[in-house]
Amino acid sequence: MDAADFDDVASGLVEGYLLFLRGRGPEPDLAGLSSDHRRRVREQFAIVAALADRTPALPPLADDPVAIRLGLAGAASHRTAADGRPRAGAGTGTGTGTGTGTDEDEDPVLAALRQLELRFDRQVVLDYSPGWRDWQSGQLSPVAQCSALGESVAVFTTPGGPLAGEPSDVAVFLRRHPDISAVCLSSPDARDAALLTAADAHASVDPVRGWLEPGVHTAADLLEVTLGRYFESRLPRWERVAALTDLIDLGDVSADALAVATATLASARRMRPRLQHRRAALTVVRSLDPSSIGTVLVDVQAGRLSGNALVSRLSALAEAVAS
């Protein structure tokens, strides 16, 4: 059997072995192959067995967190309004308060907070029993605290929606808990949430409209979106730091410095000023030597020239040009 024929036979055997692994056919028979060909085919079988069907299995629809969040599964899917959207408060069971578990009656606010934690790869830490848990005021119900680095957000639910939450209550809460950066008010179904800082919880002055009510500039959105935007703007975006070898390998920068000086002087020389003092300055610029400017740039970058020495070098350069 030549190489081309063996490749065709091996391909067919591999396809049959893949069907065998999936329970859709018998195990291929290698009796008609030579010992060397059987060894090579078994090696391919081993690779197929190691790689086949390695994608994660999808959870049942009833346990799918995305389907539950969209109201397509779980208790919320059976309590829908006429337009097909979950009614306010649908799927807002008691829950465990621990942020774990997939009960059908799970609170949508807790589900949204868990999704937020997973989205930020647990850079945002959830605390379901913060020190202010017993704080009560008006219709605000404490839920959890979200923290990342030095930022902490207290999450409350309010039956009337986020903008119905009393900003005065938020202002009092932030004064009593200075370690909290902001307060997020959410509707029980997590569809409307607004984030208020200390500034948002007080009246503000507009140059045209005068005094404005607290929270007038605060927009409501999904709880995940509201908190996500807040932490996205505060968590650092780490970038690669240049290693010492990268800095050392910059090499001779004299040519680059000369090119920059030449291009800069050429751009300045193309100007056509109308004022007399600018024309005089352009005359001086036209007499400058790009190589002398490039030398100054190299010495500054190398650390050989700074402070008074740099001022003296530039003064000497200007005097030489003016003479």
Secondary structure as the mmCIF struct_conf table of DSSP 4:
data_model
#
loop_
_struct_conf.conf_type_id
_struct_conf.id
_struct_conf.beg_label_comp_id
_struct_conf.beg_label_asym_id
_struct_conf.beg_label_seq_id
_struct_conf.end_label_comp_id
_struct_conf.end_label_asym_id
_struct_conf.end_label_seq_id
HELX_RH_AL_P HELX_RH_AL_P1 ALA A 3 LEU A 21
TURN_TY1_P TURN_TY1_P1 ARG A 22 GLY A 23
BEND BEND1 ARG A 24 GLY A 25
HELX_LH_PP_P HELX_LH_PP_P1 PRO A 26 ASP A 29
TURN_TY1_P TURN_TY1_P2 ALA A 31 GLY A 32
BEND BEND2 LEU A 33 LEU A 33
HELX_RH_AL_P HELX_RH_AL_P2 SER A 35 LEU A 51
TURN_TY1_P TURN_TY1_P3 ALA A 52 ASP A 53
BEND BEND3 THR A 55 THR A 55
HELX_LH_PP_P HELX_LH_PP_P2 PRO A 56 PRO A 60
HELX_RH_3T_P HELX_RH_3T_P1 LEU A 61 ASP A 63
HELX_RH_AL_P HELX_RH_AL_P3 PRO A 65 ARG A 69
TURN_TY1_P TURN_TY1_P4 LEU A 70 GLY A 71
BEND BEND4 LEU A 72 GLY A 74
HELX_RH_3T_P HELX_RH_3T_P2 ALA A 75 HIS A 78
BEND BEND5 ARG A 79 ARG A 79
STRN STRN1 THR A 80 THR A 80
TURN_TY1_P TURN_TY1_P5 ALA A 82 ASP A 83
BEND BEND6 GLY A 84 ARG A 85
STRN STRN2 PRO A 86 PRO A 86
HELX_LH_PP_P HELX_LH_PP_P3 ARG A 87 ARG A 87
TURN_TY1_P TURN_TY1_P6 ALA A 88 GLY A 91
BEND BEND7 GLY A 97 GLY A 99
TURN_TY1_P TURN_TY1_P7 GLU A 104 ASP A 105
HELX_RH_AL_P HELX_RH_AL_P4 PRO A 108 ARG A 119
TURN_TY1_P TURN_TY1_P8 PHE A 120 ARG A 122
BEND BEND8 GLN A 123 VAL A 124
STRN STRN3 VAL A 125 ASP A 127
BEND BEND9 TYR A 128 SER A 129
TURN_TY1_P TURN_TY1_P9 GLY A 131 ASP A 134
STRN STRN4 SER A 137 SER A 137
TURN_TY1_P TURN_TY1_P10 GLY A 138 GLN A 139
STRN STRN5 LEU A 140 LEU A 140
STRN STRN6 SER A 141 ALA A 148
TURN_TY1_P TURN_TY1_P11 LEU A 149 GLY A 150
STRN STRN7 GLU A 151 THR A 157
TURN_TY1_P TURN_TY1_P12 PRO A 159 GLY A 160
HELX_RH_3T_P HELX_RH_3T_P3 PRO A 162 ALA A 164
BEND BEND10 GLY A 165 GLY A 165
HELX_RH_AL_P HELX_RH_AL_P5 PRO A 167 ARG A 176
TURN_TY1_P TURN_TY1_P13 PRO A 178 ASP A 179
STRN STRN8 ALA A 182 SER A 186
TURN_TY1_P TURN_TY1_P14 PRO A 188 ASP A 189
BEND BEND11 ALA A 190 ARG A 191
STRN STRN9 ALA A 193 LEU A 196
TURN_TY1_P TURN_TY1_P15 ALA A 198 ALA A 201
BEND BEND12 HIS A 202 HIS A 202
STRN STRN10 SER A 204 ASP A 206
TURN_TY1_P TURN_TY1_P16 PRO A 207 ARG A 209
STRN STRN11 GLY A 210 LEU A 212
TURN_TY1_P TURN_TY1_P17 PRO A 214 HIS A 217
HELX_LH_PP_P HELX_LH_PP_P4 THR A 218 ALA A 220
STRN STRN12 ASP A 221 ASP A 221
HELX_RH_AL_P HELX_RH_AL_P6 LEU A 223 GLU A 232
TURN_TY1_P TURN_TY1_P18 SER A 233 ARG A 234
BEND BEND13 LEU A 235 LEU A 235
HELX_LH_PP_P HELX_LH_PP_P5 ARG A 240 ALA A 243
HELX_RH_AL_P HELX_RH_AL_P7 LEU A 244 ILE A 248
TURN_TY1_P TURN_TY1_P19 ASP A 249 LEU A 250
HELX_RH_AL_P HELX_RH_AL_P8 SER A 254 ARG A 269
TURN_TY1_P TURN_TY1_P20 ARG A 270 ARG A 270
BEND BEND14 LEU A 275 LEU A 275
HELX_RH_AL_P HELX_RH_AL_P9 GLN A 276 ARG A 286
TURN_TY1_P TURN_TY1_P21 SER A 287 SER A 287
HELX_RH_AL_P HELX_RH_AL_P10 PRO A 290 GLN A 301
TURN_TY1_P TURN_TY1_P22 ALA A 302 GLY A 303
BEND BEND15 ARG A 304 ARG A 304
HELX_RH_AL_P HELX_RH_AL_P11 GLY A 307 ALA A 322
#
